[in-house]
Amino acid sequence: MTQKTTLFIWLVLFLSSFALAVVGVSTSIGYDILPNSMSHLVDRSPTTLAIMAVFSLGVFANGINTRFVLRQLSFASNGVKKIRSGSTQQVAANGLLGLHIERLYDTFGEQSTDSVDQSTSLNAIRNQLIRREWIVRTASSLLLTLGLIGTVLGLTKSLGGLSTTVNAVAQESIKSNEPEPPTTDQAPSDTLKSDSDDVSIGLNEALGGMASAFLTTLFGAVFGGVCLKMLCGCTECFTEELVDRIELVTEASVLPNLRASPAALIQRREREFRGWVEHMETLAINEFERFGELSARIDQITANFERMADSMKQAEKHLIGSRTQVANLVEMNELVEKWNRFTSSRIAKMGIALCCVIAVIGIARFCVDLVS
């Protein structure tokens, strides 16, 4: 289906829905717009008023969203314009097409690759347009729900009217079977009239409740399940047409400027390879310098170990001499301890006393011999 056909269908649906919304809201709030032959379709219940309000909101939101999409379609039909940015020539456009082109330049403008993908930006635009219709989709589902609620309320009201009618008929039957009282203040005609009024009121209430139930179901199904859904479907067709047109215009006018030629790709690969080689050379030189520093540190550590070994040898020599002196001192200490133990013994004391006696005797003989 072409865009003109879709636009014609949407326009007919929108004008019809707008007219229904105006008539329904006006009738619900008390203005008699419909002719007398259609007065049976008038229902001023709160549920019907809510249905008309939600339907009007959905039609208004769909009109705004569709106008926005059609305006974006007009921008996309105008194509792109070329602008010069510095030494490079770029393209630009209005609306969502321009936004899509700016995203592509921001993403791939500096890369100049041969694989430029616009699916991410197109999906973002499609989701943005679909989210604008959430009010219409919600109103469509809500109308069906309000129709069911109105049906339940109308049937409940109808059951109440039937209950009133049944009670009135039962009262009339009971009164007809009772014997007439001798005296009464109310005429029999007045009693029959009162009972018939109750029956009439009950029947009117029951019929009104049933009419309200059927009308709310009809309004909810027609307005929500038919009108708003078809309007939303037309808007989604415009959205898909807009996304396809943006993709085609971008593919024809923008992507050739973003995609690099084979020669440019080869030159870029050469520059990248040369940069990689230079980087590897710099890393190799730095590693060799670090290796030289590490070798010097290892030599220094080796010299320190050699000096430490010499110091340990000298310390070992001193330690050996110290061990000899310590052994001599230990021996002398043992001799002194043995002498002390000997001098402190009883035999040593007796020997010393005997030596002293012998010495005294010898000195005395020497003095005698010297005198004589």
C-alpha positions, 0 to 999 in steps of 0.5 A: 500500500502506497503512502498516498493510500495510507494517508487517505485512509488515515485522513478519513479515519481521523476526521470520522473519529474526530467527529464522533469524539465531538458528538459523543463528548457534547452529548455526554455533557448535555448538548443535544446534537443528535436528531430525535431518531437517534436519541436512543443512542444517548447515554450520559452515564459516567462510564460513557463520559469516561469512554468519550474522554479517553477516545478524544485524548487518543484521537488528539494524540494520534493526530499530533504524532502523525503530523510529526511523522509526516513532517519528518517524511517531508524533511527526508523527501527534501534530501540532504545538503552539502556543507564544508567543515574545514578541509572536508565536505560533509552533508546535513539535513533537517529533522530526524534525518539530520540527527541520524547523519550527525550520529553517523559522523560522530561514530564513524567520521574519524574512523574512515572504515569500510564497514559503516553500520547505521542499524543502531541509529535507525533502531533508536529512531524507530523506537523513539517514534513508536514510544510516541504512540504509547498514549494511543495504544493505552487508550485503545486498550483502556476503552475496551476495559471501560466498555466491559466495566460499563457493561457490568454496571449497566447489568447491575442497574438492570438487575436492580430495576428488575428487582423493583418490578418483581417486588411491585408485581408481587405486591399487586398480586398479594393485594388482589388476593386479599379481601377488601377491608370494610373501610379504607381511606385510599381508593382501589384505583389509587392503589392500582395506580401506585403499583403500576407506577412502581412496575413502570419505574422498575421496567424503565430502570431495567431497560435503561441499565441494559441499554447503558450496558450495551452502549458502553460495550459498543462504544468501547469496541468501536472506538478502542478496537476499531478507530484507535487501532486503525489510526495507530496502524496507519501511523506505524505505516508512516513510521516504517516509511520514514525509517526506510526513507532515512536509510535509503537517503543515508545509504545514497548520500552519506555513507559514500563519504564515510566509507574509505576507498581501497587506496585510502584503506591501504594507506591507513594500514601502512601508517598503522603498520609503520606506527606499530613498527616504530612503537616496537622499536621504541619498546625494544630500545627501552628494554635494551637500556633496562637490560644494560641497567640490570646487568650493571646492577647484577655486576655491582651485586656480584662485587658486593657478594665477593667483598662479603665473602672476603670479610667472612673469611677474615672473620673466620680467621679471627674466630679461629684465633679467638677459639684458641685463646678461649681454649687456653683460658678454659684450661687455666681456669680448670687448673685454678679451680683444681688448685683451689679445690686442693688447697681447700682440702684437709690433706693440703692443710695438714701438708702445709702445717707439716711444711711449716713445722719442718721449716721452723725446725730447720731455722732453729737448727740453723740458728743453733749451729750459727751460735755454736 
